[in-house]
Amino acid sequence: MTGAIPALCHRLRPLMAAICLGATLGATSVLVSAPASARGPDGIADVAEKVIDAVVNISTSQTVEAKGGGEGRGAMPQLPPGSPFEEFFDDFFKNRRGPGGNPKGGDRGTDLQPRKTNSLGSGFIVDTSGIVVTNNHVIADADEINVIMNDGTKIKAELIGVDKKTDLAVLKFKPVKPLVAVKFGDSDKLRLGEWVIAIGNPFSLGGTVTAGIVSARNRDINSGPYDSYIQTDAAINRGNSGGPLFNLDGEVIGVNTLIISPSGGSIGIGFAVPSKTVVGVVDQLRQFGELRRGWLGVRIQQVTDEIAESLNIKP
């Protein structure tokens, strides 16, 4: 009886090997298929290819007034009359200046000049006549605005109107060739977990495509009076502001506006103004150059005895 056990094991060894091989192959097939499911919908590439030419970079320049004199660098501090330090500081600042009172050693001190600064953002074309939507903070205080197409063409743009409360702006430029424009979708139909695509100009890297999901809707982050953002984990960084957030039908369902990040880079918490808000704002900016919000003209107050008597209101 005892001799039969090794024999039985010997006969079962091929079967055990087959079972182990089957388990290995099964594990292998799972490992191979997992990355495929992690890639997300294949339609992302198709959407990006279709809409990317409608996404533009926004380049702005502005003049910043230099601050000098008074409390500025190289200026003598204000001292009360008769201060014991008055003579000391007077000699100190005289020694820092050369003949004619000019600063020494390249220290311009109060002789600072206004300087030009540049900033970059994103936008998208909504009309083939050259209408672009972006964020207000992208073009705020700009002396000059340029739109840079996906092929690198740079065109000067003019400001049509802004709405600071929703942080939206509309620009217009004169096309030099036929344009691709995108359409708005219905942000109210978005579902949590739905795939979305962000395209923009992060860190001056134009035409950057990232994908993620809708993490939340109607998100209030106490940033303004119209706080109802789409939250997404699609990578959004500096320079993405004003760029579009697409659904998988290639429709704009939001305008990427801000992120929450302790480091300043994307950690998967980005926010977009929903298209339902954007459409109404853009229509009015194009028509009037400003937003004309309605108001009821109603004031609530306590009904006093005198008011009740005059209006014949019975208790």
C-alpha angles and dihedrals in degrees: 000000000000092000091057094065096067090045091051091048089049091053092046094048095089090049092050090048090050091050091049091048090049090051090049092050090047091052090047092052090051092050091049095048096046096074090049092058091045092059093076126222116343088224092076092081092047093051093046092051091050099048107027094094089060092059115087139186117240116215120187137178129196139177116246117200112231116236114227142145126037106047092356129121112289094017124122112248119246110258131184115256112274094019113160088228094056095087092043095054092041091058092042095055093042089056091051090059127070130213113324092020095282117150118261128227097019092297100141092183107170093002093085121143130212112267137204121243128189132209135183135212142147138261142166137227115246098172130036089227086076105271114155130188121208141142122290092228090058093063102024114138092358119159091196133019125197130185116214115202125217090259091054098259110149119209130177114243135198128218115248098181147316138217111204094188093063094027093235132138137182124215133185131205135174110253119231092194138010112300136216114229130192131218131227122248129204110274090190089070094058116120128208109262094024115142118251135179128219120200123183152108108288113179088351091301098134122205094026113163123202130170136204142134138275102267097182143348131221090018114182113203097165094248098130148332094289100050109161108118135172107238117212139172093215106124110266120175140166107307094033090091111120094019124127129261109211134199120219090269089065093250123138108244097167148006113238106235116157147353138212110231136145090207101042092246131095117288094167099273109111132151134212131190104244118247092238088067095038096054095057093045094047093049092054094043090053093047102039106011088238141052116263107199121191124237133193100217091220123145124192119216140156116273106236125197090258093053092046091051094047092050094040092239112165120212 
